[in-house]
Amino acid sequence: MKNTIGNGVSFTLFGESHGPAVGGVLDGLSAGIPLDMQALDAFLEKRRPGKSPLATARKEQDRLCILSGVKDGFTTGTPLAFMLENTDARSKDYAAIPARPGHADWAARQKYAGFEDGRGGGHFSGRLTAPLTAAGGICLQILQAKGVSIGTHIHRLGACADTPFSQEPAELMGQLSALGRKTGLPVLSEEAGRQMEAAIAAAAKEGDSVGGVLETAVTGLIGGVGEPFFDTVEGVLAHLVFAIPGVKGVEFGLGFGFGQSRGSAANDALCIQNGSVYTATNNSGGINGGISNGMPVLLRAAYRPTPSIRKAQPTVDLDRMEPVTLELSGRHDPCILPRAAVVQTAACALGLLDLCTQRFGTLWQRPF
């Protein structure tokens, strides 16, 4: 059983949804990196629950408590440990409920033999994305100081589609800048945002949920990062994105569209301008042979509808091993995409800082 990921920069995740706290440990950071705690709090704000009628009513303040690895606003170079207290858990909502369809309850029972903490999903809960977001937010600050920008928007929610990220680098940078100023749903089209809000509200009214796709773009990443085969940029980022509860599919660039294309249309032609090589298109999503090529990295992840719904569902009481009907109460997101967008950005930041540290060393992380 392992809850640590990364090589150059590693991250260990701990906690349960209804335990005293959730948190993590970042190791492999250089000494002397300044941390902007106000910016980090604003980053965490994007996934905080209880801020919208379209999200769960659970209200966690998520005030980051750094336990080690930071002194006077700078990293010390030792493991950076932190936690976020759970202050609004209601374990009674999960007392004696049967296995929930779509959740990890049955899989967890088989792995942990009944000793798992199932309250609110325990260690499998979306609550664990709070420390992942905090860790990724720290990594993002380091990358931004090196000119790397990362942003995520709701590409599709149910039948509603947003403006896609541009393949043209300058236009994409403008989209990321606009997205960074958003205070509502993370979308590029205001009309698409209104349609998505209506779709979420309609699903919630029916006691149901809705899924969708998040699209992430990375600009400013230098070419030559990543390894062929086992530690490819795609492999490292997909590993982290798949760790986000609810993700069921990841694609890069044209993705599954390659399966409907010919090589003559799918290949990205190489061009040169002012001594710099670039590609005329970006179907490969900024990655060739598992290694960044200097073009923007583009990826999309598909999220299942939230499995916690109020509609009646057939299931099994695992203690009595009898079929029962489940009608859930409690507090749940009718759609996780609005809050998951910043989590996906954070996961990508963590993976890219790990890869860059492997490529250039820990001293590269310093802004000087």
KEKE-3310 file (N, C-alpha, C; in steps of 0.2 Angstrom, whole numbers, plus 5000, padded with zeros to 4 digits):
npx = (5004:5004:5005:5013:5020:5031:5048:5060:5054:5044:5028:5018:5002:4990:4976:4959:4942:4933:4941:4953:4960:4967:4981:4998:5015:5028:5043:5059:5060:5070:5080:5076:5066:5054:5038:5021:5009:4997:4993:4993:4982:4972:4972:4968:4955:4948:4943:4936:4923:4905:4904:4895:4878:4878:4886:4892:4886:4894:4905:4921:4934:4948:4960:4977:4989:5006:5018:5031:5047:5046:5052:5051:5044:5051:5056:5065:5071:5070:5058:5042:5029:5011:4995:4977:4963:4948:4933:4920:4913:4900:4898:4887:4879:4883:4881:4878:4875:4872:4883:4889:4883:4895:4904:4919:4917:4914:4926:4935:4932:4936:4949:4954:4948:4937:4942:4943:4941:4926:4918:4911:4917:4930:4948:4946:4939:4934:4938:4951:4957:4960:4973:4981:4978:4984:4998:5000:4998:5009:5019:5016:5018:5032:5035:5029:5037:5047:5042:5032:5015:5000:4983:4966:4950:4932:4929:4919:4902:4891:4879:4884:4896:4911:4922:4936:4953:4965:4976:4986:5000:5001:4988:4983:4989:4983:4970:4973:4976:4964:4956:4962:4958:4945:4930:4919:4912:4925:4927:4928:4919:4906:4892:4892:4895:4884:4874:4880:4878:4864:4862:4868:4860:4848:4850:4853:4841:4833:4838:4850:4865:4879:4891:4907:4920:4937:4949:4966:4979:4997:5009:5025:5033:5049:5057:5062:5060:5055:5055:5058:5047:5045:5044:5037:5031:5017:5014:5017:5009:4996:4996:4995:4983:4974:4973:4964:4948:4935:4940:4940:4945:4959:4967:4979:4983:4977:4972:4960:4956:4965:4963:4954:4961:4972:4990:4995:4987:4987:5001:5012:5018:5035:5043:5053:5058:5066:5077:5072:5063:5047:5030:5018:5005:4997:4994:5000:5000:5010:5020:5032:5038:5037:5043:5044:5041:5042:5031:5014:5008:4994:4980:4966:4953:4941:4927:4917:4899:4895:4894:4886:4870:4853:4843:4834:4844:4848:4858:4870:4869:4884:4887:4876:4875:4865:4853:4848:4839:4846:4844:4851:4855:4862:4877:4882:4891:4882:4889:4906:4915:4917:4924:4934:4943:4953:4960:4965:4974:4983:4987:4994:5004:5012:5016:5024:5034:5041:5046:5054:5063:5070:5076:5083:5088:5088:5092:5088:5075:5075:5071:5081)
npy = (4994:5010:5028:5038:5048:5052:5057:5066:5077:5072:5067:5064:5058:5060:5056:5055:5058:5061:5061:5069:5078:5082:5080:5082:5078:5086:5083:5086:5099:5113:5123:5140:5145:5157:5158:5162:5165:5171:5170:5156:5153:5159:5151:5138:5142:5141:5127:5126:5119:5123:5136:5139:5137:5127:5117:5105:5107:5106:5114:5118:5127:5126:5131:5132:5124:5124:5113:5110:5113:5126:5143:5159:5163:5156:5141:5128:5117:5105:5092:5097:5098:5098:5102:5101:5105:5095:5102:5101:5089:5077:5063:5055:5055:5045:5033:5016:5014:5006:4998:5010:5012:5015:5020:5017:5008:4994:4989:4994:4987:4974:4975:4981:4973:4976:4985:4998:5016:5021:5033:5046:5042:5041:5038:5038:5048:5064:5074:5072:5079:5091:5093:5089:5099:5109:5105:5105:5119:5125:5120:5125:5139:5139:5134:5145:5155:5152:5154:5146:5142:5136:5131:5127:5123:5120:5110:5102:5100:5088:5090:5103:5113:5122:5135:5129:5126:5136:5131:5139:5147:5160:5165:5156:5159:5171:5166:5158:5168:5176:5166:5165:5176:5173:5172:5165:5150:5140:5144:5149:5154:5165:5162:5148:5145:5149:5140:5128:5130:5130:5117:5109:5113:5108:5094:5093:5096:5086:5076:5070:5069:5076:5073:5077:5085:5090:5102:5105:5116:5119:5132:5138:5128:5121:5112:5095:5089:5076:5057:5044:5030:5024:5035:5045:5062:5061:5050:5052:5064:5059:5048:5056:5064:5054:5050:5059:5058:5051:5053:5045:5044:5050:5060:5066:5081:5078:5066:5053:5056:5053:5040:5041:5047:5050:5048:5059:5069:5070:5072:5084:5097:5102:5118:5133:5148:5163:5156:5147:5131:5125:5118:5117:5114:5107:5093:5083:5088:5094:5085:5073:5057:5055:5066:5083:5095:5109:5115:5120:5110:5100:5093:5082:5077:5065:5066:5056:5057:5063:5049:5049:5051:5056:5049:5033:5018:5001:4990:4982:4977:4976:4970:4962:4955:4956:4960:4977:4993:5009:5025:5040:5053:5067:5078:5083:5085:5090:5091:5089:5095:5110:5113:5104:5108:5116:5107:5098:5106:5108:5095:5093:5103:5098:5086:5091:5099:5089:5082:5092:5094:5082:5083:5095:5097:5101:5115:5122:5125:5137:5155:5163)
npz = (5000:4995:4996:4989:4977:4963:4959:4956:4963:4976:4982:4996:5002:5014:5026:5029:5024:5035:5045:5058:5050:5033:5023:5017:5011:5004:4996:4990:4986:4983:4994:4999:4991:4988:4995:4991:5001:5001:4988:4986:4995:4988:4977:4982:4986:4975:4974:4986:4996:4998:4993:4983:4976:4968:4972:4984:5001:5011:5022:5022:5028:5025:5029:5026:5035:5038:5043:5043:5034:5029:5032:5038:5026:5016:5008:5016:5011:5017:5020:5016:5025:5028:5033:5032:5042:5045:5048:5046:5045:5044:5051:5054:5043:5036:5043:5044:5031:5015:5003:4991:4975:4961:4969:4979:4989:4989:4983:4992:5003:5000:4998:5011:5020:5028:5038:5033:5034:5031:5031:5023:5012:5016:5013:5000:4996:4988:4996:4998:4988:4992:4999:4988:4979:4986:4987:4973:4970:4976:4969:4957:4958:4958:4945:4938:4941:4932:4920:4916:4912:4918:4915:4917:4910:4909:4897:4892:4898:4901:4889:4885:4878:4879:4872:4864:4869:4861:4847:4844:4850:4855:4855:4864:4876:4879:4882:4893:4902:4903:4908:4921:4927:4930:4940:4942:4935:4928:4913:4895:4887:4891:4888:4887:4900:4907:4901:4906:4920:4921:4917:4928:4938:4934:4935:4948:4954:4950:4958:4953:4944:4934:4922:4913:4904:4907:4901:4900:4898:4895:4894:4889:4893:4892:4878:4878:4891:4901:4899:4887:4885:4900:4909:4903:4898:4895:4902:4916:4919:4916:4926:4938:4935:4934:4947:4953:4960:4951:4938:4922:4910:4899:4888:4875:4866:4850:4853:4855:4843:4834:4830:4820:4809:4796:4793:4785:4788:4802:4807:4813:4805:4804:4807:4804:4811:4813:4818:4827:4830:4827:4827:4814:4817:4832:4835:4842:4855:4861:4864:4860:4857:4871:4876:4880:4867:4866:4861:4866:4879:4879:4886:4890:4901:4906:4916:4927:4931:4947:4958:4970:4972:4974:4969:4969:4971:4966:4977:4988:5005:5013:5026:5029:5018:5008:4996:4994:4993:4989:4995:4995:5007:5014:5009:4993:4978:4963:4952:4949:4941:4941:4953:4952:4942:4946:4953:4944:4937:4947:4949:4937:4938:4949:4943:4932:4938:4945:4934:4928:4938:4938:4926:4926:4939:4957:4960:4949:4952:4960:4959:4955)
capx = (5000:5008:5002:5018:5021:5036:5055:5063:5049:5039:5022:5014:4995:4987:4970:4952:4937:4930:4946:4954:4963:4970:4987:5003:5022:5032:5050:5063:5060:5076:5080:5077:5060:5049:5031:5016:5004:4991:4991:4991:4975:4967:4972:4964:4948:4944:4940:4933:4916:4901:4904:4890:4873:4879:4891:4891:4885:4899:4909:4927:4938:4954:4966:4983:4994:5012:5021:5038:5049:5046:5054:5051:5042:5055:5057:5071:5075:5068:5051:5037:5023:5006:4988:4970:4958:4942:4929:4912:4911:4894:4898:4880:4876:4885:4880:4875:4872:4875:4888:4886:4885:4899:4909:4924:4915:4915:4933:4939:4931:4940:4956:4956:4945:4932:4945:4944:4936:4921:4914:4912:4922:4937:4954:4945:4935:4936:4941:4958:4960:4962:4980:4984:4978:4989:5004:5001:4998:5016:5023:5014:5022:5039:5035:5027:5043:5051:5039:5027:5009:4995:4976:4961:4943:4927:4929:4912:4898:4885:4879:4886:4903:4915:4927:4942:4959:4968:4982:4990:5002:5000:4981:4982:4992:4978:4965:4975:4976:4957:4954:4965:4954:4938:4928:4913:4914:4931:4925:4931:4913:4901:4886:4893:4895:4877:4871:4882:4875:4858:4863:4870:4855:4843:4852:4852:4834:4831:4842:4854:4872:4881:4899:4910:4928:4941:4954:4972:4985:5003:5013:5031:5037:5055:5058:5067:5058:5052:5059:5055:5044:5041:5042:5035:5027:5010:5013:5018:5003:4991:4996:4992:4976:4969:4972:4958:4942:4930:4943:4939:4949:4964:4970:4983:4982:4971:4969:4957:4954:4971:4961:4950:4965:4978:4996:4996:4983:4989:5007:5013:5024:5041:5044:5058:5057:5071:5082:5068:5059:5041:5026:5013:4999:4999:4990:5003:4999:5017:5024:5034:5042:5036:5047:5041:5044:5042:5024:5010:5005:4986:4977:4959:4951:4934:4925:4910:4895:4896:4890:4882:4864:4847:4839:4835:4848:4849:4864:4870:4872:4889:4887:4872:4876:4858:4851:4844:4838:4849:4842:4856:4854:4869:4879:4886:4891:4879:4894:4912:4920:4919:4929:4940:4947:4960:4964:4968:4979:4988:4990:4999:5010:5016:5020:5029:5039:5044:5050:5059:5068:5074:5080:5088:5091:5084:5094:5084:5068:5076:5070:5087)
capy = (5000:5016:5034:5043:5048:5057:5055:5072:5079:5067:5070:5059:5060:5057:5058:5053:5063:5063:5061:5075:5082:5079:5084:5079:5080:5088:5082:5087:5106:5117:5128:5147:5147:5161:5155:5168:5161:5174:5167:5149:5153:5160:5145:5134:5145:5138:5121:5125:5118:5127:5142:5139:5133:5121:5112:5102:5112:5105:5121:5118:5133:5124:5135:5128:5124:5121:5110:5110:5115:5134:5147:5166:5163:5153:5134:5127:5112:5099:5090:5102:5095:5103:5099:5105:5102:5094:5105:5101:5082:5074:5056:5052:5054:5038:5028:5010:5014:5000:5000:5015:5011:5019:5022:5012:5005:4987:4988:4995:4981:4968:4977:4982:4968:4979:4990:5004:5021:5022:5039:5051:5040:5039:5040:5038:5054:5070:5078:5072:5083:5098:5093:5088:5106:5113:5104:5108:5126:5127:5118:5130:5145:5138:5134:5151:5159:5149:5156:5141:5144:5131:5133:5122:5125:5115:5109:5100:5097:5086:5092:5110:5114:5128:5136:5125:5130:5137:5127:5144:5148:5167:5165:5151:5162:5175:5162:5157:5175:5177:5161:5166:5181:5171:5171:5160:5144:5140:5143:5154:5157:5166:5159:5141:5145:5150:5134:5123:5131:5127:5109:5107:5115:5104:5088:5093:5097:5079:5071:5067:5072:5076:5073:5081:5084:5096:5103:5108:5119:5122:5135:5140:5122:5120:5106:5091:5087:5069:5052:5039:5024:5023:5041:5050:5067:5059:5044:5055:5068:5054:5045:5060:5066:5048:5050:5063:5054:5053:5053:5039:5044:5055:5061:5072:5083:5076:5060:5048:5058:5050:5034:5043:5051:5048:5051:5065:5074:5070:5074:5091:5099:5106:5124:5136:5155:5166:5151:5143:5126:5124:5114:5121:5112:5104:5087:5079:5091:5097:5079:5068:5052:5055:5071:5089:5098:5116:5118:5120:5104:5100:5087:5082:5072:5064:5064:5053:5060:5061:5044:5051:5055:5055:5044:5026:5013:4994:4989:4977:4978:4971:4967:4956:4952:4956:4966:4983:4999:5014:5032:5044:5060:5070:5084:5080:5089:5087:5090:5090:5099:5117:5112:5099:5111:5118:5101:5095:5111:5106:5088:5094:5106:5093:5081:5094:5101:5083:5080:5097:5093:5076:5085:5101:5097:5105:5122:5125:5127:5144:5160:5167)
capz = (5000:4994:4994:4987:4970:4961:4959:4958:4968:4978:4986:5000:5003:5020:5029:5027:5023:5041:5051:5060:5045:5028:5022:5013:5012:4998:4997:4984:4985:4984:4999:4996:4986:4991:4994:4991:5004:4999:4981:4988:4998:4982:4973:4986:4986:4969:4975:4992:4995:5001:4990:4977:4977:4963:4975:4991:5006:5016:5022:5025:5028:5021:5030:5026:5041:5036:5049:5042:5027:5027:5038:5036:5019:5011:5009:5019:5008:5020:5018:5017:5027:5029:5034:5032:5046:5043:5053:5045:5044:5047:5050:5055:5037:5033:5048:5042:5024:5011:4998:4986:4968:4958:4974:4980:4995:4989:4981:4998:5008:4997:4999:5018:5025:5033:5042:5030:5036:5025:5032:5018:5007:5019:5009:4993:4995:4984:5001:4998:4983:4995:5000:4981:4976:4990:4984:4966:4970:4978:4963:4951:4960:4956:4938:4935:4941:4926:4914:4914:4914:4917:4916:4915:4909:4908:4890:4890:4903:4898:4881:4884:4876:4880:4867:4866:4869:4854:4846:4842:4857:4857:4857:4870:4882:4880:4885:4900:4906:4904:4913:4927:4930:4931:4947:4942:4932:4924:4906:4891:4884:4896:4886:4889:4907:4909:4900:4911:4927:4921:4917:4934:4943:4932:4937:4956:4955:4949:4963:4949:4943:4927:4921:4908:4902:4908:4897:4903:4893:4898:4890:4892:4895:4887:4875:4881:4897:4900:4897:4883:4888:4907:4913:4898:4900:4896:4908:4923:4920:4916:4932:4943:4934:4935:4954:4955:4960:4946:4931:4919:4903:4898:4881:4874:4859:4846:4857:4852:4836:4830:4828:4814:4805:4792:4795:4782:4792:4809:4808:4814:4801:4807:4803:4807:4811:4817:4821:4832:4827:4830:4823:4811:4821:4838:4836:4847:4861:4864:4866:4855:4860:4878:4878:4878:4861:4866:4860:4872:4881:4879:4888:4892:4906:4906:4923:4927:4935:4954:4960:4976:4970:4978:4966:4972:4967:4969:4979:4993:5011:5014:5032:5029:5011:5006:4991:4996:4989:4993:4994:4999:5009:5014:5005:4988:4972:4958:4947:4952:4937:4943:4958:4950:4937:4949:4955:4938:4936:4952:4947:4931:4941:4953:4938:4928:4942:4946:4928:4927:4943:4936:4920:4928:4946:4962:4960:4944:4955:4962:4955:4954)
cpx = (5004:5004:5007:5019:5027:5043:5059:5060:5044:5033:5019:5008:4993:4980:4964:4947:4934:4935:4948:4957:4965:4976:4992:5010:5025:5039:5053:5063:5067:5075:5080:5071:5055:5042:5026:5010:4997:4988:4989:4984:4970:4966:4967:4957:4944:4941:4937:4926:4912:4901:4899:4884:4873:4884:4888:4890:4890:4904:4915:4931:4945:4959:4972:4988:5000:5016:5028:5040:5049:5047:5054:5049:5046:5056:5064:5075:5073:5061:5046:5031:5018:5000:4983:4965:4952:4937:4922:4910:4905:4894:4892:4877:4878:4885:4876:4872:4876:4880:4885:4888:4890:4905:4914:4923:4916:4922:4937:4938:4935:4947:4958:4952:4940:4935:4946:4939:4932:4917:4916:4916:4929:4943:4952:4941:4938:4939:4948:4961:4962:4970:4984:4984:4983:4996:5005:5002:5005:5020:5022:5018:5029:5039:5033:5033:5048:5048:5034:5020:5004:4988:4971:4954:4939:4926:4922:4909:4892:4884:4881:4894:4905:4919:4933:4948:4962:4975:4988:4993:5001:4992:4979:4984:4986:4972:4966:4974:4969:4954:4956:4961:4947:4936:4922:4916:4920:4929:4928:4925:4908:4894:4886:4893:4888:4873:4873:4879:4868:4857:4864:4864:4849:4844:4851:4845:4831:4834:4847:4861:4874:4889:4901:4917:4931:4947:4960:4977:4991:5007:5020:5036:5043:5054:5063:5066:5054:5057:5055:5052:5041:5040:5041:5031:5019:5009:5013:5011:4997:4990:4993:4985:4972:4969:4966:4952:4937:4933:4942:4943:4953:4966:4974:4983:4976:4968:4966:4955:4960:4968:4956:4954:4970:4984:4997:4993:4985:4996:5008:5019:5029:5042:5050:5057:5062:5076:5078:5063:5053:5036:5020:5006:5002:4995:4993:5003:5005:5021:5026:5039:5042:5040:5044:5045:5044:5035:5020:5008:4997:4984:4970:4957:4944:4932:4918:4906:4896:4891:4885:4876:4858:4842:4840:4839:4848:4857:4864:4872:4877:4890:4882:4872:4869:4857:4847:4843:4841:4846:4846:4853:4861:4870:4884:4886:4887:4883:4901:4917:4921:4924:4935:4945:4954:4964:4968:4974:4985:4991:4996:5005:5014:5020:5025:5035:5044:5049:5055:5065:5073:5078:5085:5091:5087:5086:5090:5077:5069:5074:5075:5093)
cpy = (5006:5022:5040:5042:5053:5054:5061:5076:5074:5070:5064:5062:5057:5060:5054:5059:5065:5062:5068:5080:5078:5083:5080:5082:5081:5087:5083:5094:5109:5122:5135:5149:5151:5158:5161:5164:5164:5171:5160:5149:5154:5155:5139:5136:5142:5131:5120:5124:5123:5134:5144:5135:5127:5116:5110:5108:5111:5111:5119:5124:5132:5129:5131:5129:5120:5119:5110:5112:5122:5138:5154:5167:5160:5145:5133:5121:5105:5098:5095:5099:5100:5099:5104:5102:5101:5096:5104:5094:5080:5067:5052:5051:5048:5032:5022:5011:5009:5003:5005:5013:5017:5022:5016:5008:4997:4985:4989:4989:4975:4969:4977:4978:4971:4984:4997:5009:5023:5029:5044:5049:5038:5042:5040:5044:5060:5075:5078:5076:5090:5098:5092:5095:5110:5112:5106:5115:5128:5125:5123:5136:5144:5138:5141:5156:5158:5151:5151:5142:5138:5133:5127:5125:5119:5115:5107:5098:5095:5087:5099:5110:5121:5129:5132:5129:5130:5133:5133:5147:5155:5168:5161:5155:5168:5172:5160:5163:5176:5172:5162:5172:5179:5170:5166:5153:5145:5139:5149:5158:5158:5163:5151:5140:5145:5143:5128:5124:5129:5120:5106:5108:5110:5097:5088:5093:5090:5074:5067:5071:5072:5076:5078:5080:5091:5096:5107:5110:5121:5125:5137:5134:5121:5113:5102:5088:5080:5064:5047:5033:5025:5030:5047:5056:5065:5054:5048:5060:5064:5051:5049:5062:5060:5047:5054:5059:5056:5053:5046:5039:5051:5055:5067:5074:5081:5069:5055:5049:5055:5044:5035:5047:5047:5051:5058:5071:5075:5072:5081:5093:5103:5112:5128:5144:5158:5161:5146:5138:5126:5120:5118:5120:5108:5098:5083:5082:5092:5091:5075:5063:5052:5061:5078:5092:5105:5119:5117:5112:5104:5093:5088:5076:5071:5062:5061:5057:5058:5055:5044:5055:5053:5050:5037:5022:5007:4993:4983:4979:4973:4968:4961:4952:4951:4962:4971:4988:5005:5021:5037:5051:5063:5076:5081:5085:5086:5087:5093:5094:5106:5117:5108:5102:5113:5112:5098:5100:5109:5100:5089:5098:5102:5088:5085:5097:5095:5081:5085:5096:5087:5079:5090:5101:5102:5113:5125:5128:5135:5149:5164:5163)
cpz = (5000:4992:4993:4980:4968:4962:4961:4964:4970:4983:4990:5003:5009:5022:5026:5028:5030:5047:5053:5055:5039:5026:5017:5015:5005:4999:4990:4982:4987:4990:4995:4991:4990:4990:4995:4994:5003:4992:4982:4990:4992:4978:4976:4986:4980:4969:4982:4992:4999:4999:4985:4978:4972:4966:4981:4996:5012:5016:5026:5023:5024:5022:5031:5032:5039:5043:5049:5035:5025:5033:5035:5028:5014:5013:5012:5016:5011:5018:5020:5019:5029:5030:5033:5037:5043:5049:5052:5043:5047:5046:5051:5048:5033:5038:5045:5035:5020:5006:4993:4979:4965:4963:4975:4986:4995:4987:4988:5003:5006:4999:5007:5023:5030:5038:5040:5034:5030:5026:5027:5012:5009:5014:5002:4991:4991:4989:5000:4992:4986:4996:4993:4978:4980:4987:4977:4966:4972:4972:4957:4952:4957:4949:4935:4935:4935:4920:4911:4917:4913:4919:4914:4915:4908:4900:4888:4897:4901:4891:4880:4883:4876:4873:4869:4866:4862:4853:4844:4849:4859:4859:4863:4876:4884:4884:4892:4904:4907:4909:4920:4931:4932:4939:4948:4939:4928:4916:4902:4888:4890:4894:4888:4896:4910:4907:4904:4918:4927:4920:4924:4939:4941:4935:4945:4958:4955:4954:4959:4949:4936:4927:4915:4907:4904:4904:4900:4898:4898:4893:4893:4894:4890:4884:4879:4888:4896:4898:4892:4887:4895:4911:4908:4901:4901:4901:4915:4924:4920:4923:4938:4941:4935:4943:4957:4954:4954:4939:4928:4912:4902:4891:4880:4867:4856:4849:4853:4845:4831:4827:4822:4809:4801:4794:4792:4785:4799:4811:4809:4810:4805:4803:4807:4806:4816:4821:4826:4828:4831:4825:4821:4815:4827:4840:4841:4854:4865:4866:4861:4858:4868:4881:4876:4872:4860:4864:4866:4873:4882:4881:4891:4896:4906:4914:4923:4931:4942:4956:4966:4973:4974:4975:4969:4967:4970:4971:4984:4999:5013:5020:5032:5023:5008:5001:4995:4991:4993:4990:4998:5001:5009:5009:5000:4982:4966:4952:4950:4948:4939:4948:4956:4945:4940:4952:4950:4936:4941:4951:4942:4934:4945:4948:4934:4932:4944:4940:4927:4932:4941:4930:4922:4935:4951:4962:4954:4947:4958:4957:4953:4952)
residu = (MET:LYS:ASN:THR:ILE:GLY:ASN:GLY:VAL:SER:PHE:THR:LEU:PHE:GLY:GLU:SER:HIS:GLY:PRO:ALA:VAL:GLY:GLY:VAL:LEU:ASP:GLY:LEU:SER:ALA:GLY:ILE:PRO:LEU:ASP:MET:GLN:ALA:LEU:ASP:ALA:PHE:LEU:GLU:LYS:ARG:ARG:PRO:GLY:LYS:SER:PRO:LEU:ALA:THR:ALA:ARG:LYS:GLU:GLN:ASP:ARG:LEU:CYS:ILE:LEU:SER:GLY:VAL:LYS:ASP:GLY:PHE:THR:THR:GLY:THR:PRO:LEU:ALA:PHE:MET:LEU:GLU:ASN:THR:ASP:ALA:ARG:SER:LYS:ASP:TYR:ALA:ALA:ILE:PRO:ALA:ARG:PRO:GLY:HIS:ALA:ASP:TRP:ALA:ALA:ARG:GLN:LYS:TYR:ALA:GLY:PHE:GLU:ASP:GLY:ARG:GLY:GLY:GLY:HIS:PHE:SER:GLY:ARG:LEU:THR:ALA:PRO:LEU:THR:ALA:ALA:GLY:GLY:ILE:CYS:LEU:GLN:ILE:LEU:GLN:ALA:LYS:GLY:VAL:SER:ILE:GLY:THR:HIS:ILE:HIS:ARG:LEU:GLY:ALA:CYS:ALA:ASP:THR:PRO:PHE:SER:GLN:GLU:PRO:ALA:GLU:LEU:MET:GLY:GLN:LEU:SER:ALA:LEU:GLY:ARG:LYS:THR:GLY:LEU:PRO:VAL:LEU:SER:GLU:GLU:ALA:GLY:ARG:GLN:MET:GLU:ALA:ALA:ILE:ALA:ALA:ALA:ALA:LYS:GLU:GLY:ASP:SER:VAL:GLY:GLY:VAL:LEU:GLU:THR:ALA:VAL:THR:GLY:LEU:ILE:GLY:GLY:VAL:GLY:GLU:PRO:PHE:PHE:ASP:THR:VAL:GLU:GLY:VAL:LEU:ALA:HIS:LEU:VAL:PHE:ALA:ILE:PRO:GLY:VAL:LYS:GLY:VAL:GLU:PHE:GLY:LEU:GLY:PHE:GLY:PHE:GLY:GLN:SER:ARG:GLY:SER:ALA:ALA:ASN:ASP:ALA:LEU:CYS:ILE:GLN:ASN:GLY:SER:VAL:TYR:THR:ALA:THR:ASN:ASN:SER:GLY:GLY:ILE:ASN:GLY:GLY:ILE:SER:ASN:GLY:MET:PRO:VAL:LEU:LEU:ARG:ALA:ALA:TYR:ARG:PRO:THR:PRO:SER:ILE:ARG:LYS:ALA:GLN:PRO:THR:VAL:ASP:LEU:ASP:ARG:MET:GLU:PRO:VAL:THR:LEU:GLU:LEU:SER:GLY:ARG:HIS:ASP:PRO:CYS:ILE:LEU:PRO:ARG:ALA:ALA:VAL:VAL:GLN:THR:ALA:ALA:CYS:ALA:LEU:GLY:LEU:LEU:ASP:LEU:CYS:THR:GLN:ARG:PHE:GLY:THR:LEU:TRP:GLN:ARG:PRO:PHE)
# end
